[in-house]
Amino acid sequence: MSTRVQFRLRILHGDDIAVGPGKVDLLEAIRATGSITAAARSLGMSYRRAWLLVDTMNRCFRTPVVEAEAGGKRGGGSVLTALGEEVIARYRVAEHKAEAAARSELEALIRRMG
């Protein structure tokens, strides 16, 4: 059995989870696909669930992290705003720094596992 560390950093805004690992994964998928629908499909979640996660993030921040893109041949889609890009970048850096800061303690715990 392999052992691994998985950080689950979350930022709460009131009762809402403004940012967490699933939401950042969703933002990355929206960036890659240009669509909440396609992003949800790629992550194995319903469109409704994805839309609710985006809506929560958009409400928690001063400006939206995802915006609708109008019309076009494909009928529009969704794009990350500059803030959405910043959320991804800062979250991933924080995740990396937290893991690096805790590495020795985590390794000590892992050594004590069967």
C-alpha positions as CSV (number, residue, x, y, z in Angstrom):
1,M,0.0,0.0,0.0
2,S,1.5,3.4,-1.0
3,T,1.2,6.4,1.2
4,R,0.8,9.9,-0.2
5,V,0.1,13.4,1.2
6,Q,-2.8,15.3,-0.2
7,F,-3.3,18.9,0.9
8,R,-6.9,20.1,0.9
9,L,-6.5,23.9,1.3
10,R,-9.7,25.8,1.5
11,I,-10.5,29.5,1.9
12,L,-13.9,30.1,3.6
13,H,-15.9,33.3,3.0
14,G,-18.6,33.3,5.5
15,D,-20.2,29.9,5.2
16,D,-19.1,29.4,1.6
17,I,-16.0,27.6,0.4
18,A,-14.7,30.4,-1.8
19,V,-11.7,28.4,-3.1
20,G,-10.6,24.8,-2.7
21,P,-9.0,22.0,-4.7
22,G,-12.2,21.0,-6.6
23,K,-12.9,24.6,-7.5
24,V,-9.4,25.2,-8.7
25,D,-9.6,22.0,-10.7
26,L,-12.8,23.3,-12.3
27,L,-11.3,26.6,-13.1
28,E,-8.4,24.8,-14.8
29,A,-10.9,22.7,-16.8
30,I,-12.9,25.7,-17.9
31,R,-9.6,27.4,-19.1
32,A,-8.8,24.2,-21.0
33,T,-12.2,23.6,-22.6
34,G,-13.8,27.1,-22.8
35,S,-17.0,25.8,-21.4
36,I,-18.6,25.0,-18.0
37,T,-20.4,22.1,-19.7
38,A,-17.3,20.6,-21.2
39,A,-15.3,21.3,-18.0
40,A,-17.9,19.5,-15.9
41,R,-18.0,16.6,-18.3
42,S,-14.2,16.3,-18.1
43,L,-14.3,16.2,-14.3
44,G,-17.2,13.8,-14.1
45,M,-19.6,16.2,-12.5
46,S,-23.0,17.5,-13.6
47,Y,-23.3,20.9,-15.3
48,R,-25.5,22.0,-12.4
49,R,-22.9,21.2,-9.8
50,A,-20.2,23.0,-11.9
51,W,-22.4,26.0,-12.4
52,L,-23.1,26.2,-8.6
53,L,-19.4,26.0,-7.8
54,V,-18.7,28.8,-10.3
55,D,-21.6,30.9,-9.0
56,T,-20.2,30.5,-5.4
57,M,-16.7,31.6,-6.5
58,N,-18.2,34.6,-8.4
59,R,-20.2,35.7,-5.4
60,C,-17.3,35.3,-3.0
61,F,-14.9,37.5,-4.9
62,R,-15.3,41.2,-5.6
63,T,-15.3,40.5,-9.4
64,P,-16.1,37.3,-11.3
65,V,-13.6,34.6,-11.8
66,V,-15.5,33.2,-14.8
67,E,-17.6,35.1,-17.3
68,A,-19.9,34.0,-20.1
69,E,-18.6,34.5,-23.6
70,A,-21.3,35.6,-26.1
71,G,-22.4,33.9,-29.3
72,G,-20.2,32.8,-32.1
73,K,-20.3,29.6,-34.1
74,R,-20.3,27.5,-31.0
75,G,-23.0,29.5,-29.2
76,G,-20.7,31.0,-26.6
77,G,-18.9,29.5,-23.7
78,S,-17.1,30.6,-20.6
79,V,-13.8,32.2,-20.0
80,L,-11.6,32.8,-17.0
81,T,-11.2,36.5,-16.0
82,A,-7.8,37.8,-15.0
83,L,-8.9,37.2,-11.4
84,G,-9.7,33.6,-12.3
85,E,-6.2,33.1,-13.7
86,E,-4.8,34.7,-10.6
87,V,-6.8,32.4,-8.3
88,I,-5.4,29.4,-10.0
89,A,-1.8,30.6,-9.9
90,R,-1.9,31.8,-6.2
91,Y,-3.7,28.7,-5.0
92,R,-1.2,26.4,-6.7
93,V,1.7,28.4,-5.2
94,A,0.2,28.3,-1.8
95,E,-0.4,24.6,-2.1
96,H,3.2,24.0,-3.1
97,K,4.5,26.2,-0.3
98,A,2.3,24.6,2.4
99,E,3.5,21.1,1.4
100,A,7.2,22.2,1.3
101,A,6.8,23.9,4.8
102,A,5.3,20.8,6.3
103,R,7.4,18.2,4.4
104,S,9.6,17.1,7.4
105,E,6.7,16.7,9.7
106,L,4.7,14.8,7.1
107,E,7.7,12.5,6.4
108,A,8.0,11.8,10.1
109,L,4.4,10.8,10.3
110,I,4.6,8.6,7.2
111,R,7.7,6.8,8.6
112,R,5.5,5.8,11.6
113,M,2.9,4.1,9.4
114,G,2.6,0.4,8.9
